[in-house]
Amino acid sequence: MNIRPLITLVFAFLLFFACNKEVSPPALTEIPVTTEASGEPNLHIADGGEVFLTWVEYLNDTTDALVWARLNEGSWTSP
């Protein structure tokens, strides 16, 4: 008795039902942050679960500043 057709049928059955599952796309919410002329944003999640946003603000032709804010109850803290 050849078991290969049975295995193929089982995998096809599983694949069919795995592909038919309707999945809604994840909801995205924009959280505005006040910045001046800036760039190089980066998100970081600390070990305790806190979320930080860092970016570089361009102060003048020769000076840049690394600025950060923490996500607190759905909004960013003041930099």
C-alpha positions as CSV (number, residue, x, y, z in Angstrom):
1,M,0.0,0.0,0.0
2,N,1.4,3.4,-1.1
3,I,0.9,6.0,1.6
4,R,2.3,8.9,-0.5
5,P,-1.1,9.9,-2.0
6,L,-2.7,10.0,1.4
7,I,0.0,12.2,2.8
8,T,-0.3,14.5,-0.2
9,L,-4.1,14.7,0.3
10,V,-3.7,15.6,4.0
11,F,-1.2,18.3,3.2
12,A,-3.4,19.7,0.4
13,F,-6.4,19.7,2.8
14,L,-4.4,21.5,5.5
15,L,-3.0,24.1,3.0
16,F,-6.5,24.7,1.7
17,F,-8.0,25.6,5.1
18,A,-4.9,27.6,6.1
19,C,-5.2,29.8,3.0
20,N,-9.0,30.3,3.4
21,K,-8.8,32.0,6.8
22,E,-9.9,35.6,6.5
23,V,-7.5,37.9,8.3
24,S,-8.1,41.6,8.8
25,P,-5.1,43.8,8.3
26,P,-3.7,45.3,11.5
27,A,-4.9,48.7,12.5
28,L,-2.4,51.5,12.4
29,T,-2.7,54.7,14.4
30,E,-0.5,57.6,13.7
31,I,0.8,59.3,16.8
32,P,2.0,62.8,16.0
33,V,5.2,64.2,17.6
34,T,6.4,67.8,17.5
35,T,9.7,68.2,15.8
36,E,11.8,70.9,14.1
37,A,13.9,70.2,11.1
38,S,14.9,66.6,11.8
39,G,15.7,63.2,10.4
40,E,17.0,59.7,11.2
41,P,14.1,58.5,13.4
42,N,14.4,55.3,15.4
43,L,12.0,53.3,17.6
44,H,13.3,51.4,20.5
45,I,11.5,49.1,23.0
46,A,13.3,48.9,26.4
47,D,13.5,45.7,28.4
48,G,10.6,46.9,30.6
49,G,8.3,47.4,27.5
50,E,8.7,51.2,27.3
51,V,8.7,52.6,23.8
52,F,11.2,55.4,22.9
53,L,11.5,57.5,19.7
54,T,14.8,59.1,19.0
55,W,15.7,61.4,16.1
56,V,18.3,64.0,15.2
57,E,17.3,67.7,15.1
58,Y,19.4,69.9,12.8
59,L,20.1,73.1,14.9
60,N,22.3,74.9,12.4
61,D,24.9,74.2,9.7
62,T,27.4,72.7,12.2
63,T,25.3,71.5,15.1
64,D,22.9,68.6,15.5
65,A,21.1,67.3,18.6
66,L,19.9,63.8,19.5
67,V,16.4,64.1,20.8
68,W,14.1,61.5,22.4
69,A,10.5,61.1,23.5
70,R,8.8,58.2,25.4
71,L,5.4,56.8,24.5
72,N,3.1,57.5,27.5
73,E,-0.6,56.6,27.4
74,G,-0.9,56.8,23.6
75,S,1.1,60.0,23.1
76,W,4.7,61.1,23.0
77,T,6.3,63.0,25.9
78,S,7.8,66.4,25.2
79,P,11.3,66.1,23.8
